[in-house]
Amino acid sequence: MIDLLKSNIRLVAFVVIAVALVVVNIMFLMQWQEVTDEKDSLETQRNTAEVNLVVTSAQYDLDKLRAEESELARRPEFPSAFPIVDLSLFLAEGAYQSHITLDKVEPPVQIGTENIGGKNYPAYETKVTVTGGLNQLVLFLKYMEGGAFTSLRIQDVSCTSAGAVWQAELTVVVISQH
């Protein structure tokens, strides 16, 4: 057998080289498959990171947030002058929607100033008397609280009843810029 192998040494060398090449190709193929899988995984992670970066930069854009903050600091969310006509219309609309009666609305009187954000702003009060059912009075107060005037507050509410009819006296305070 050894003599046979010596005579066919070229054939044996060729078989050994062929087997070695097949083994090397299989190893390279396995590594190439791992690298391809890893590349796909890394591309997916990169795309996810890019999307997260865009979302995060939009949420936490420091320049945009600073601009919004300075805009809010410059412009308070309340009227520049006391809106007597707008307040009257607001009260009338609230009475209409709540099905109550506005018995008395006193003219607004400046009661001093309110300090907001280090600045003083004039505050005006208006005394209002309304009549209606208890549920309607509650609806009216909710209307006032959630209405268009962000600088409005209600204070000194007192209620009396005569059967099913309730009367409420309240003070409406509005803050303006001038």
C-alpha positions as CSV (number, residue, x, y, z in Angstrom):
1,M,0.0,0.0,0.0
2,I,2.9,2.3,0.7
3,D,4.3,1.5,-2.7
4,L,1.0,2.4,-4.3
5,L,0.9,5.7,-2.4
6,K,4.5,6.5,-3.5
7,S,3.7,5.9,-7.1
8,N,0.6,8.0,-6.9
9,I,2.1,10.8,-4.8
10,R,0.7,13.4,-7.1
11,L,-2.8,12.0,-6.8
12,V,-2.5,11.9,-3.0
13,A,-1.2,15.5,-2.9
14,F,-4.0,16.6,-5.1
15,V,-6.6,14.9,-2.9
16,V,-5.1,16.4,0.2
17,I,-4.9,19.9,-1.4
18,A,-8.5,19.5,-2.6
19,V,-9.7,18.4,0.9
20,A,-7.8,21.3,2.5
21,L,-9.3,23.8,0.0
22,V,-12.8,22.5,0.7
23,V,-12.3,22.8,4.4
24,V,-10.9,26.3,4.0
25,N,-13.8,27.3,1.8
26,I,-16.3,26.0,4.3
27,M,-14.6,28.0,7.1
28,F,-14.6,31.1,4.9
29,L,-18.2,30.6,4.0
30,M,-19.2,30.2,7.7
31,Q,-17.3,33.3,8.6
32,W,-18.7,35.2,5.7
33,Q,-22.2,34.2,6.8
34,E,-21.5,35.4,10.4
35,V,-20.2,38.7,9.0
36,T,-23.2,39.2,6.8
37,D,-25.6,38.5,9.7
38,E,-23.5,40.9,11.9
39,K,-23.6,43.5,9.2
40,D,-27.4,43.3,8.9
41,S,-27.7,43.5,12.7
42,L,-25.4,46.6,12.8
43,E,-27.3,48.3,10.0
44,T,-30.6,47.8,11.9
45,Q,-29.1,49.2,15.1
46,R,-27.6,52.1,13.1
47,N,-31.0,52.9,11.5
48,T,-32.7,52.7,14.9
49,A,-30.1,54.9,16.5
50,E,-30.6,57.5,13.7
51,V,-34.3,57.5,14.1
52,N,-34.0,57.9,17.9
53,L,-31.5,60.7,17.4
54,V,-33.8,62.6,15.1
55,V,-36.7,62.1,17.6
56,T,-34.6,63.1,20.5
57,S,-33.1,66.1,18.8
58,A,-36.6,67.3,17.9
59,Q,-37.8,66.9,21.5
60,Y,-34.8,68.4,23.2
61,D,-33.6,71.0,20.6
62,L,-32.0,73.3,23.1
63,D,-32.1,76.4,20.8
64,K,-35.8,75.8,20.0
65,L,-36.7,75.3,23.7
66,R,-34.8,78.5,24.6
67,A,-36.6,80.4,21.9
68,E,-40.0,79.2,23.2
69,E,-39.0,80.1,26.7
70,S,-38.0,83.6,25.7
71,E,-41.2,84.0,23.7
72,L,-43.3,83.0,26.8
73,A,-41.3,85.4,29.0
74,R,-41.8,88.3,26.6
75,R,-45.6,87.8,26.0
76,P,-47.8,87.0,29.0
77,E,-51.0,85.0,28.3
78,F,-53.4,87.7,29.4
79,P,-54.9,90.8,27.8
80,S,-52.9,93.9,27.1
81,A,-55.6,96.2,28.4
82,F,-58.6,95.4,30.6
83,P,-61.2,93.9,28.2
84,I,-64.4,95.3,29.6
85,V,-66.5,94.5,26.5
86,D,-65.0,91.1,26.1
87,L,-65.6,90.3,29.8
88,S,-69.2,91.4,29.5
89,L,-69.8,89.2,26.5
90,F,-68.0,86.3,28.2
91,L,-70.3,86.6,31.2
92,A,-73.4,86.9,29.0
93,E,-72.4,83.9,27.0
94,G,-71.7,81.9,30.1
95,A,-75.1,82.8,31.5
96,Y,-76.8,81.8,28.2
97,Q,-75.0,78.5,28.0
98,S,-75.6,77.6,31.7
99,H,-79.2,78.7,31.6
100,I,-78.8,81.1,34.5
101,T,-79.8,84.8,35.0
102,L,-77.2,87.5,35.4
103,D,-78.9,89.7,38.1
104,K,-76.2,92.2,38.6
105,V,-72.8,93.0,37.2
106,E,-70.9,95.8,38.8
107,P,-68.4,97.9,36.8
108,P,-64.8,96.7,37.1
109,V,-62.6,98.4,39.7
110,Q,-58.9,98.3,39.8
111,I,-57.9,96.6,43.1
112,G,-54.2,96.9,42.9
113,T,-51.5,94.9,41.2
114,E,-50.4,91.2,40.9
115,N,-46.8,90.3,40.8
116,I,-46.2,87.7,38.1
117,G,-42.7,86.7,37.0
118,G,-41.2,89.7,38.7
119,K,-43.5,92.2,37.0
120,N,-46.5,94.0,38.4
121,Y,-49.7,93.9,36.5
122,P,-53.0,95.7,37.3
123,A,-55.8,93.5,38.7
124,Y,-59.5,94.5,38.3
125,E,-62.5,93.0,40.1
126,T,-66.1,92.8,39.1
127,K,-68.8,91.7,41.4
128,V,-71.4,89.4,39.8
129,T,-74.7,88.1,41.1
130,V,-76.4,85.2,39.3
131,T,-79.6,83.2,39.8
132,G,-80.5,79.7,38.7
133,G,-80.6,76.0,39.7
134,L,-77.6,74.6,41.6
135,N,-76.5,72.5,38.6
136,Q,-76.6,75.5,36.4
137,L,-74.6,77.6,38.8
138,V,-71.9,74.9,38.9
139,L,-71.9,74.8,35.0
140,F,-71.5,78.6,35.0
141,L,-68.5,78.4,37.4
142,K,-67.0,75.6,35.2
143,Y,-67.5,77.8,32.2
144,M,-65.7,80.7,33.9
145,E,-62.9,78.5,35.0
146,G,-62.3,76.9,31.6
147,G,-63.0,79.9,29.5
148,A,-61.1,82.2,27.2
149,F,-59.7,84.4,29.9
150,T,-56.5,82.7,31.2
151,S,-56.0,85.6,33.7
152,L,-59.4,85.3,35.3
153,R,-60.0,83.9,38.7
154,I,-63.2,83.7,40.8
155,Q,-63.1,84.4,44.5
156,D,-65.5,85.2,47.4
157,V,-68.3,82.9,46.2
158,S,-71.4,82.8,48.4
159,C,-74.6,80.9,47.6
160,T,-78.1,81.1,49.1
161,S,-81.1,79.2,48.1
162,A,-84.9,79.7,48.2
163,G,-86.2,76.3,47.4
164,A,-84.8,75.1,44.0
165,V,-83.6,78.6,43.0
166,W,-80.1,79.5,44.0
167,Q,-78.4,82.8,44.0
168,A,-74.6,83.2,43.9
169,E,-72.6,86.3,44.5
170,L,-69.0,86.1,43.3
171,T,-66.1,88.3,42.6
172,V,-64.4,88.0,39.2
173,V,-60.7,89.2,39.1
174,V,-59.1,89.8,35.8
175,I,-55.4,90.6,35.4
176,S,-54.3,92.7,32.4
177,Q,-51.0,94.0,31.2
178,H,-52.0,97.7,31.3
